[in-house]
Amino acid sequence: MRRLTDDTGAEVVLPGVVERVVSIVPSLTETVATTAPRLLVGVTDWCTHPADLDVVRVRGTKNPDVERILSLAPDLVLANVEENRAPDLDALRAAGLAVWVTDVRTLAAGFASLARLLAACARTDIGEQLRWLSAVETYRGFAHRIDQRIQAERPDIDRETFVEPRELCSTTHVHNDHRLVVIESGKMVFWGNLGMTLRLEPGEMVLVPEGRLHGSSIESEECTYHQPIIPDEWIQSLLDEAAGAPAAR
């Protein structure tokens, strides 16, 4: 068992591996669905992202169906101090469920909250996040090396393309795969936390390994960018290099 502290300072006792999660907060549902969709076994009726999410519904944020949540036997219930009512959370705890409550009031707090949440779900390590944030310029260099390899070996590699308008903000999140962010046109501010920002212009790029916190906002009228999805086997030697370890051969 693990004993962790949520955003409110409450101790939450969790199994070594969290395998079943109920989210009664739509934004947290989207976060878990992005990083570890198989963990979700129940969400609110208001959880509409991702659109293809097909799990049990447990009513709303203000009137969750406690009995239905209990029947799902979750390892963890995700809640928020403003979205959910204390009596409902108390009822879940009284029934023996682990309830993790988030409380985000500033951008910096949002990054810290997400890191704690991901650690609770055992999806990432805070040490990895710190190494990523402190070495982000290195990951810009890695991106160019990977881009050259794509052009030479995999020009048809799977990728997603986005066209976004000015001031569109991508909330802090992680991916469950390795990606480049490559700017085709326009300008983007890319961040990993409040103190780490990159201004990316056409032709510029950065590597975002699996599970690393990041977000972005658009500074130009429109920004088109691509996210090639990078195979695991291309990444490990670069992560070793970033950590100062001998690269795997």
Buried (B, 14 or more C-beta within 10 A) or exposed (E): EBEBEBBEEEEBEBEEEBBBBBBBBBBBBBBBBBBBBEBBBBBBBBBEEEEEBEBBBBBBBEBBBBEBBBEBEBBBBBBBBEBBEEEBBEBBBEEEBBBBBBEBEEEEBBBBBBBBBBBBBBBBEEEBBEBBBEBBEBBBBBBBEBBEEBEEEBEEBEBEEBEBEEEBEBEBBBBEBBBBBBBEEBBBBBBBBEEBBBEBEBEBBBBBBBBBBBBBBBBBEEBBBBBBEBEEEBBEBBBEBBEEEEEEE
